[in-house]
Amino acid sequence: MDDESKSTKAKELIEKAISGEVEIFVPFIVVAEIVWVLEKIYRVSKEEISEIIESLINTPGMNVELSGVVRSALGFYRGKNIKFADAVISSWTLNIGADELITFDETDFKKVDNLKVKIL
């Protein structure tokens, strides 16, 4: 069950960020946690989750860590229908200029264009 007082405090803080009163740094791991909670607890669709995270990234006063990697990962997550964690790993791998990923499980990774996958 949601805690209304916490929700209100969060909304107030976001409003302060939008108005320029504060800047909020959102660590990447928080984005991953948001995705997990929306998927597993609230059963939100990948499309809607992607819209929510894009909205977070685009909110004035919100500084989302690794926002470029997150945006790219959202494309893989939604467009290639892969798990968010695997989408992030794929995006991060390509973002650093690597083109090969070594893994035990190729299931999601083989769906990503321009990413070579080596199975251990």
Phi and psi in radians as a Rosetta constraint file:
Dihedral C 1 N 2 CA 2 C 2 CIRCULARHARMONIC -1.265 0.35
Dihedral N 2 CA 2 C 2 N 3 CIRCULARHARMONIC 2.594 0.35
Dihedral C 2 N 3 CA 3 C 3 CIRCULARHARMONIC -1.718 0.35
Dihedral N 3 CA 3 C 3 N 4 CIRCULARHARMONIC 1.891 0.35
Dihedral C 3 N 4 CA 4 C 4 CIRCULARHARMONIC -1.034 0.35
Dihedral N 4 CA 4 C 4 N 5 CIRCULARHARMONIC -0.663 0.35
Dihedral C 4 N 5 CA 5 C 5 CIRCULARHARMONIC -1.183 0.35
Dihedral N 5 CA 5 C 5 N 6 CIRCULARHARMONIC -0.660 0.35
Dihedral C 5 N 6 CA 6 C 6 CIRCULARHARMONIC -1.186 0.35
Dihedral N 6 CA 6 C 6 N 7 CIRCULARHARMONIC -0.702 0.35
Dihedral C 6 N 7 CA 7 C 7 CIRCULARHARMONIC -1.059 0.35
Dihedral N 7 CA 7 C 7 N 8 CIRCULARHARMONIC -0.759 0.35
Dihedral C 7 N 8 CA 8 C 8 CIRCULARHARMONIC -1.093 0.35
Dihedral N 8 CA 8 C 8 N 9 CIRCULARHARMONIC -0.772 0.35
Dihedral C 8 N 9 CA 9 C 9 CIRCULARHARMONIC -1.103 0.35
Dihedral N 9 CA 9 C 9 N 10 CIRCULARHARMONIC -0.701 0.35
Dihedral C 9 N 10 CA 10 C 10 CIRCULARHARMONIC -1.127 0.35
Dihedral N 10 CA 10 C 10 N 11 CIRCULARHARMONIC -0.768 0.35
Dihedral C 10 N 11 CA 11 C 11 CIRCULARHARMONIC -1.060 0.35
Dihedral N 11 CA 11 C 11 N 12 CIRCULARHARMONIC -0.732 0.35
Dihedral C 11 N 12 CA 12 C 12 CIRCULARHARMONIC -1.093 0.35
Dihedral N 12 CA 12 C 12 N 13 CIRCULARHARMONIC -0.734 0.35
Dihedral C 12 N 13 CA 13 C 13 CIRCULARHARMONIC -1.133 0.35
Dihedral N 13 CA 13 C 13 N 14 CIRCULARHARMONIC -0.735 0.35
Dihedral C 13 N 14 CA 14 C 14 CIRCULARHARMONIC -1.123 0.35
Dihedral N 14 CA 14 C 14 N 15 CIRCULARHARMONIC -0.705 0.35
Dihedral C 14 N 15 CA 15 C 15 CIRCULARHARMONIC -1.074 0.35
Dihedral N 15 CA 15 C 15 N 16 CIRCULARHARMONIC -0.661 0.35
Dihedral C 15 N 16 CA 16 C 16 CIRCULARHARMONIC -1.144 0.35
Dihedral N 16 CA 16 C 16 N 17 CIRCULARHARMONIC -0.652 0.35
Dihedral C 16 N 17 CA 17 C 17 CIRCULARHARMONIC -1.154 0.35
Dihedral N 17 CA 17 C 17 N 18 CIRCULARHARMONIC -0.787 0.35
Dihedral C 17 N 18 CA 18 C 18 CIRCULARHARMONIC -1.074 0.35
Dihedral N 18 CA 18 C 18 N 19 CIRCULARHARMONIC -0.655 0.35
Dihedral C 18 N 19 CA 19 C 19 CIRCULARHARMONIC -1.394 0.35
Dihedral N 19 CA 19 C 19 N 20 CIRCULARHARMONIC -0.122 0.35
Dihedral C 19 N 20 CA 20 C 20 CIRCULARHARMONIC 1.581 0.35
Dihedral N 20 CA 20 C 20 N 21 CIRCULARHARMONIC 0.087 0.35
Dihedral C 20 N 21 CA 21 C 21 CIRCULARHARMONIC -1.229 0.35
Dihedral N 21 CA 21 C 21 N 22 CIRCULARHARMONIC -0.601 0.35
Dihedral C 21 N 22 CA 22 C 22 CIRCULARHARMONIC -2.453 0.35
Dihedral N 22 CA 22 C 22 N 23 CIRCULARHARMONIC 2.811 0.35
Dihedral C 22 N 23 CA 23 C 23 CIRCULARHARMONIC -2.048 0.35
Dihedral N 23 CA 23 C 23 N 24 CIRCULARHARMONIC 2.332 0.35
Dihedral C 23 N 24 CA 24 C 24 CIRCULARHARMONIC -1.886 0.35
Dihedral N 24 CA 24 C 24 N 25 CIRCULARHARMONIC 2.168 0.35
Dihedral C 24 N 25 CA 25 C 25 CIRCULARHARMONIC -1.611 0.35
Dihedral N 25 CA 25 C 25 N 26 CIRCULARHARMONIC 2.177 0.35
Dihedral C 25 N 26 CA 26 C 26 CIRCULARHARMONIC -1.956 0.35
Dihedral N 26 CA 26 C 26 N 27 CIRCULARHARMONIC 1.811 0.35
Dihedral C 26 N 27 CA 27 C 27 CIRCULARHARMONIC -1.072 0.35
Dihedral N 27 CA 27 C 27 N 28 CIRCULARHARMONIC 2.577 0.35
Dihedral C 27 N 28 CA 28 C 28 CIRCULARHARMONIC -0.913 0.35
Dihedral N 28 CA 28 C 28 N 29 CIRCULARHARMONIC -0.717 0.35
Dihedral C 28 N 29 CA 29 C 29 CIRCULARHARMONIC -1.075 0.35
Dihedral N 29 CA 29 C 29 N 30 CIRCULARHARMONIC -0.503 0.35
Dihedral C 29 N 30 CA 30 C 30 CIRCULARHARMONIC -1.184 0.35
Dihedral N 30 CA 30 C 30 N 31 CIRCULARHARMONIC -0.690 0.35
Dihedral C 30 N 31 CA 31 C 31 CIRCULARHARMONIC -1.054 0.35
Dihedral N 31 CA 31 C 31 N 32 CIRCULARHARMONIC -0.793 0.35
Dihedral C 31 N 32 CA 32 C 32 CIRCULARHARMONIC -1.053 0.35
Dihedral N 32 CA 32 C 32 N 33 CIRCULARHARMONIC -0.691 0.35
Dihedral C 32 N 33 CA 33 C 33 CIRCULARHARMONIC -1.166 0.35
Dihedral N 33 CA 33 C 33 N 34 CIRCULARHARMONIC -0.698 0.35
Dihedral C 33 N 34 CA 34 C 34 CIRCULARHARMONIC -1.042 0.35
Dihedral N 34 CA 34 C 34 N 35 CIRCULARHARMONIC -0.820 0.35
Dihedral C 34 N 35 CA 35 C 35 CIRCULARHARMONIC -1.036 0.35
Dihedral N 35 CA 35 C 35 N 36 CIRCULARHARMONIC -0.811 0.35
Dihedral C 35 N 36 CA 36 C 36 CIRCULARHARMONIC -1.050 0.35
Dihedral N 36 CA 36 C 36 N 37 CIRCULARHARMONIC -0.824 0.35
Dihedral C 36 N 37 CA 37 C 37 CIRCULARHARMONIC -1.108 0.35
Dihedral N 37 CA 37 C 37 N 38 CIRCULARHARMONIC -0.776 0.35
Dihedral C 37 N 38 CA 38 C 38 CIRCULARHARMONIC -1.096 0.35
Dihedral N 38 CA 38 C 38 N 39 CIRCULARHARMONIC -0.686 0.35
Dihedral C 38 N 39 CA 39 C 39 CIRCULARHARMONIC -1.232 0.35
Dihedral N 39 CA 39 C 39 N 40 CIRCULARHARMONIC -0.980 0.35
Dihedral C 39 N 40 CA 40 C 40 CIRCULARHARMONIC -1.439 0.35
Dihedral N 40 CA 40 C 40 N 41 CIRCULARHARMONIC -0.643 0.35
Dihedral C 40 N 41 CA 41 C 41 CIRCULARHARMONIC -1.580 0.35
Dihedral N 41 CA 41 C 41 N 42 CIRCULARHARMONIC -0.812 0.35
Dihedral C 41 N 42 CA 42 C 42 CIRCULARHARMONIC -1.736 0.35
Dihedral N 42 CA 42 C 42 N 43 CIRCULARHARMONIC -0.120 0.35
Dihedral C 42 N 43 CA 43 C 43 CIRCULARHARMONIC 0.983 0.35
Dihedral N 43 CA 43 C 43 N 44 CIRCULARHARMONIC 0.731 0.35
Dihedral C 43 N 44 CA 44 C 44 CIRCULARHARMONIC -1.411 0.35
Dihedral N 44 CA 44 C 44 N 45 CIRCULARHARMONIC 2.522 0.35
Dihedral C 44 N 45 CA 45 C 45 CIRCULARHARMONIC -1.214 0.35
Dihedral N 45 CA 45 C 45 N 46 CIRCULARHARMONIC 2.739 0.35
Dihedral C 45 N 46 CA 46 C 46 CIRCULARHARMONIC -1.044 0.35
Dihedral N 46 CA 46 C 46 N 47 CIRCULARHARMONIC -0.671 0.35
Dihedral C 46 N 47 CA 47 C 47 CIRCULARHARMONIC -1.074 0.35
Dihedral N 47 CA 47 C 47 N 48 CIRCULARHARMONIC -0.825 0.35
Dihedral C 47 N 48 CA 48 C 48 CIRCULARHARMONIC -1.189 0.35
Dihedral N 48 CA 48 C 48 N 49 CIRCULARHARMONIC -0.689 0.35
Dihedral C 48 N 49 CA 49 C 49 CIRCULARHARMONIC -1.049 0.35
Dihedral N 49 CA 49 C 49 N 50 CIRCULARHARMONIC -0.773 0.35
Dihedral C 49 N 50 CA 50 C 50 CIRCULARHARMONIC -1.042 0.35
Dihedral N 50 CA 50 C 50 N 51 CIRCULARHARMONIC -0.740 0.35
Dihedral C 50 N 51 CA 51 C 51 CIRCULARHARMONIC -1.111 0.35
Dihedral N 51 CA 51 C 51 N 52 CIRCULARHARMONIC -0.712 0.35
Dihedral C 51 N 52 CA 52 C 52 CIRCULARHARMONIC -1.117 0.35
Dihedral N 52 CA 52 C 52 N 53 CIRCULARHARMONIC -0.795 0.35
Dihedral C 52 N 53 CA 53 C 53 CIRCULARHARMONIC -1.196 0.35
Dihedral N 53 CA 53 C 53 N 54 CIRCULARHARMONIC -0.696 0.35
Dihedral C 53 N 54 CA 54 C 54 CIRCULARHARMONIC -1.040 0.35
Dihedral N 54 CA 54 C 54 N 55 CIRCULARHARMONIC -0.735 0.35
Dihedral C 54 N 55 CA 55 C 55 CIRCULARHARMONIC -1.087 0.35
Dihedral N 55 CA 55 C 55 N 56 CIRCULARHARMONIC -0.720 0.35
Dihedral C 55 N 56 CA 56 C 56 CIRCULARHARMONIC -1.055 0.35
Dihedral N 56 CA 56 C 56 N 57 CIRCULARHARMONIC -0.822 0.35
Dihedral C 56 N 57 CA 57 C 57 CIRCULARHARMONIC -1.070 0.35
Dihedral N 57 CA 57 C 57 N 58 CIRCULARHARMONIC -0.657 0.35
Dihedral C 57 N 58 CA 58 C 58 CIRCULARHARMONIC -1.499 0.35
Dihedral N 58 CA 58 C 58 N 59 CIRCULARHARMONIC -0.069 0.35
Dihedral C 58 N 59 CA 59 C 59 CIRCULARHARMONIC -1.274 0.35
Dihedral N 59 CA 59 C 59 N 60 CIRCULARHARMONIC 2.170 0.35
Dihedral C 59 N 60 CA 60 C 60 CIRCULARHARMONIC -0.986 0.35
Dihedral N 60 CA 60 C 60 N 61 CIRCULARHARMONIC 2.444 0.35
Dihedral C 60 N 61 CA 61 C 61 CIRCULARHARMONIC 1.500 0.35
Dihedral N 61 CA 61 C 61 N 62 CIRCULARHARMONIC -0.057 0.35
Dihedral C 61 N 62 CA 62 C 62 CIRCULARHARMONIC -1.843 0.35
Dihedral N 62 CA 62 C 62 N 63 CIRCULARHARMONIC 2.122 0.35
Dihedral C 62 N 63 CA 63 C 63 CIRCULARHARMONIC -1.910 0.35
Dihedral N 63 CA 63 C 63 N 64 CIRCULARHARMONIC 1.673 0.35
Dihedral C 63 N 64 CA 64 C 64 CIRCULARHARMONIC -1.520 0.35
Dihedral N 64 CA 64 C 64 N 65 CIRCULARHARMONIC 2.082 0.35
Dihedral C 64 N 65 CA 65 C 65 CIRCULARHARMONIC -1.030 0.35
Dihedral N 65 CA 65 C 65 N 66 CIRCULARHARMONIC 2.381 0.35
Dihedral C 65 N 66 CA 66 C 66 CIRCULARHARMONIC 0.990 0.35
Dihedral N 66 CA 66 C 66 N 67 CIRCULARHARMONIC 0.692 0.35
Dihedral C 66 N 67 CA 67 C 67 CIRCULARHARMONIC -1.019 0.35
Dihedral N 67 CA 67 C 67 N 68 CIRCULARHARMONIC -0.605 0.35
Dihedral C 67 N 68 CA 68 C 68 CIRCULARHARMONIC -1.136 0.35
Dihedral N 68 CA 68 C 68 N 69 CIRCULARHARMONIC -0.735 0.35
Dihedral C 68 N 69 CA 69 C 69 CIRCULARHARMONIC -1.146 0.35
Dihedral N 69 CA 69 C 69 N 70 CIRCULARHARMONIC -0.721 0.35
Dihedral C 69 N 70 CA 70 C 70 CIRCULARHARMONIC -1.112 0.35
Dihedral N 70 CA 70 C 70 N 71 CIRCULARHARMONIC -0.782 0.35
Dihedral C 70 N 71 CA 71 C 71 CIRCULARHARMONIC -1.039 0.35
Dihedral N 71 CA 71 C 71 N 72 CIRCULARHARMONIC -0.817 0.35
Dihedral C 71 N 72 CA 72 C 72 CIRCULARHARMONIC -1.076 0.35
Dihedral N 72 CA 72 C 72 N 73 CIRCULARHARMONIC -0.748 0.35
Dihedral C 72 N 73 CA 73 C 73 CIRCULARHARMONIC -1.073 0.35
Dihedral N 73 CA 73 C 73 N 74 CIRCULARHARMONIC -0.671 0.35
Dihedral C 73 N 74 CA 74 C 74 CIRCULARHARMONIC -1.079 0.35
Dihedral N 74 CA 74 C 74 N 75 CIRCULARHARMONIC -0.624 0.35
Dihedral C 74 N 75 CA 75 C 75 CIRCULARHARMONIC -1.100 0.35
Dihedral N 75 CA 75 C 75 N 76 CIRCULARHARMONIC -0.760 0.35
Dihedral C 75 N 76 CA 76 C 76 CIRCULARHARMONIC -1.190 0.35
Dihedral N 76 CA 76 C 76 N 77 CIRCULARHARMONIC -0.762 0.35
Dihedral C 76 N 77 CA 77 C 77 CIRCULARHARMONIC -0.998 0.35
Dihedral N 77 CA 77 C 77 N 78 CIRCULARHARMONIC -0.845 0.35
Dihedral C 77 N 78 CA 78 C 78 CIRCULARHARMONIC -1.461 0.35
Dihedral N 78 CA 78 C 78 N 79 CIRCULARHARMONIC -0.864 0.35
Dihedral C 78 N 79 CA 79 C 79 CIRCULARHARMONIC -1.317 0.35
Dihedral N 79 CA 79 C 79 N 80 CIRCULARHARMONIC -0.556 0.35
Dihedral C 79 N 80 CA 80 C 80 CIRCULARHARMONIC -1.813 0.35
Dihedral N 80 CA 80 C 80 N 81 CIRCULARHARMONIC -0.048 0.35
Dihedral C 80 N 81 CA 81 C 81 CIRCULARHARMONIC 0.958 0.35
Dihedral N 81 CA 81 C 81 N 82 CIRCULARHARMONIC 0.972 0.35
Dihedral C 81 N 82 CA 82 C 82 CIRCULARHARMONIC -2.102 0.35
Dihedral N 82 CA 82 C 82 N 83 CIRCULARHARMONIC 2.853 0.35
Dihedral C 82 N 83 CA 83 C 83 CIRCULARHARMONIC -1.077 0.35
Dihedral N 83 CA 83 C 83 N 84 CIRCULARHARMONIC 2.555 0.35
Dihedral C 83 N 84 CA 84 C 84 CIRCULARHARMONIC -1.043 0.35
Dihedral N 84 CA 84 C 84 N 85 CIRCULARHARMONIC -0.749 0.35
Dihedral C 84 N 85 CA 85 C 85 CIRCULARHARMONIC -1.047 0.35
Dihedral N 85 CA 85 C 85 N 86 CIRCULARHARMONIC -0.742 0.35
Dihedral C 85 N 86 CA 86 C 86 CIRCULARHARMONIC -1.203 0.35
Dihedral N 86 CA 86 C 86 N 87 CIRCULARHARMONIC -0.591 0.35
Dihedral C 86 N 87 CA 87 C 87 CIRCULARHARMONIC -1.118 0.35
Dihedral N 87 CA 87 C 87 N 88 CIRCULARHARMONIC -0.711 0.35
Dihedral C 87 N 88 CA 88 C 88 CIRCULARHARMONIC -1.166 0.35
Dihedral N 88 CA 88 C 88 N 89 CIRCULARHARMONIC -0.787 0.35
Dihedral C 88 N 89 CA 89 C 89 CIRCULARHARMONIC -1.025 0.35
Dihedral N 89 CA 89 C 89 N 90 CIRCULARHARMONIC -0.776 0.35
Dihedral C 89 N 90 CA 90 C 90 CIRCULARHARMONIC -1.093 0.35
Dihedral N 90 CA 90 C 90 N 91 CIRCULARHARMONIC -0.846 0.35
Dihedral C 90 N 91 CA 91 C 91 CIRCULARHARMONIC -1.083 0.35
Dihedral N 91 CA 91 C 91 N 92 CIRCULARHARMONIC -0.783 0.35
Dihedral C 91 N 92 CA 92 C 92 CIRCULARHARMONIC -1.117 0.35
Dihedral N 92 CA 92 C 92 N 93 CIRCULARHARMONIC -0.733 0.35
Dihedral C 92 N 93 CA 93 C 93 CIRCULARHARMONIC -1.019 0.35
Dihedral N 93 CA 93 C 93 N 94 CIRCULARHARMONIC -0.858 0.35
Dihedral C 93 N 94 CA 94 C 94 CIRCULARHARMONIC -1.188 0.35
Dihedral N 94 CA 94 C 94 N 95 CIRCULARHARMONIC -0.620 0.35
Dihedral C 94 N 95 CA 95 C 95 CIRCULARHARMONIC -1.120 0.35
Dihedral N 95 CA 95 C 95 N 96 CIRCULARHARMONIC -0.589 0.35
Dihedral C 95 N 96 CA 96 C 96 CIRCULARHARMONIC -1.487 0.35
Dihedral N 96 CA 96 C 96 N 97 CIRCULARHARMONIC 0.027 0.35
Dihedral C 96 N 97 CA 97 C 97 CIRCULARHARMONIC 1.622 0.35
Dihedral N 97 CA 97 C 97 N 98 CIRCULARHARMONIC 0.049 0.35
Dihedral C 97 N 98 CA 98 C 98 CIRCULARHARMONIC -1.417 0.35
Dihedral N 98 CA 98 C 98 N 99 CIRCULARHARMONIC 2.660 0.35
Dihedral C 98 N 99 CA 99 C 99 CIRCULARHARMONIC -2.186 0.35
Dihedral N 99 CA 99 C 99 N 100 CIRCULARHARMONIC 0.083 0.35
Dihedral C 99 N 100 CA 100 C 100 CIRCULARHARMONIC -2.284 0.35
Dihedral N 100 CA 100 C 100 N 101 CIRCULARHARMONIC 2.431 0.35
Dihedral C 100 N 101 CA 101 C 101 CIRCULARHARMONIC -2.168 0.35
Dihedral N 101 CA 101 C 101 N 102 CIRCULARHARMONIC 2.274 0.35
Dihedral C 101 N 102 CA 102 C 102 CIRCULARHARMONIC -1.785 0.35
Dihedral N 102 CA 102 C 102 N 103 CIRCULARHARMONIC 2.235 0.35
Dihedral C 102 N 103 CA 103 C 103 CIRCULARHARMONIC -2.642 0.35
Dihedral N 103 CA 103 C 103 N 104 CIRCULARHARMONIC 2.925 0.35
Dihedral C 103 N 104 CA 104 C 104 CIRCULARHARMONIC -1.627 0.35
Dihedral N 104 CA 104 C 104 N 105 CIRCULARHARMONIC -0.339 0.35
Dihedral C 104 N 105 CA 105 C 105 CIRCULARHARMONIC -2.300 0.35
Dihedral N 105 CA 105 C 105 N 106 CIRCULARHARMONIC 1.955 0.35
Dihedral C 105 N 106 CA 106 C 106 CIRCULARHARMONIC -1.589 0.35
Dihedral N 106 CA 106 C 106 N 107 CIRCULARHARMONIC -0.079 0.35
Dihedral C 106 N 107 CA 107 C 107 CIRCULARHARMONIC -0.804 0.35
Dihedral N 107 CA 107 C 107 N 108 CIRCULARHARMONIC -1.027 0.35
Dihedral C 107 N 108 CA 108 C 108 CIRCULARHARMONIC -1.394 0.35
Dihedral N 108 CA 108 C 108 N 109 CIRCULARHARMONIC -0.670 0.35
Dihedral C 108 N 109 CA 109 C 109 CIRCULARHARMONIC -1.110 0.35
Dihedral N 109 CA 109 C 109 N 110 CIRCULARHARMONIC -0.557 0.35
Dihedral C 109 N 110 CA 110 C 110 CIRCULARHARMONIC -1.226 0.35
Dihedral N 110 CA 110 C 110 N 111 CIRCULARHARMONIC -0.196 0.35
Dihedral C 110 N 111 CA 111 C 111 CIRCULARHARMONIC -1.433 0.35
Dihedral N 111 CA 111 C 111 N 112 CIRCULARHARMONIC -0.181 0.35
Dihedral C 111 N 112 CA 112 C 112 CIRCULARHARMONIC -1.623 0.35
Dihedral N 112 CA 112 C 112 N 113 CIRCULARHARMONIC 2.079 0.35
Dihedral C 112 N 113 CA 113 C 113 CIRCULARHARMONIC -1.096 0.35
Dihedral N 113 CA 113 C 113 N 114 CIRCULARHARMONIC 2.589 0.35
Dihedral C 113 N 114 CA 114 C 114 CIRCULARHARMONIC 1.183 0.35
Dihedral N 114 CA 114 C 114 N 115 CIRCULARHARMONIC 0.206 0.35
Dihedral C 114 N 115 CA 115 C 115 CIRCULARHARMONIC -2.039 0.35
Dihedral N 115 CA 115 C 115 N 116 CIRCULARHARMONIC 2.009 0.35
Dihedral C 115 N 116 CA 116 C 116 CIRCULARHARMONIC -1.444 0.35
Dihedral N 116 CA 116 C 116 N 117 CIRCULARHARMONIC 2.408 0.35
Dihedral C 116 N 117 CA 117 C 117 CIRCULARHARMONIC -2.091 0.35
Dihedral N 117 CA 117 C 117 N 118 CIRCULARHARMONIC 2.204 0.35
Dihedral C 117 N 118 CA 118 C 118 CIRCULARHARMONIC -1.945 0.35
Dihedral N 118 CA 118 C 118 N 119 CIRCULARHARMONIC 2.198 0.35
Dihedral C 118 N 119 CA 119 C 119 CIRCULARHARMONIC -1.615 0.35
Dihedral N 119 CA 119 C 119 N 120 CIRCULARHARMONIC 2.309 0.35
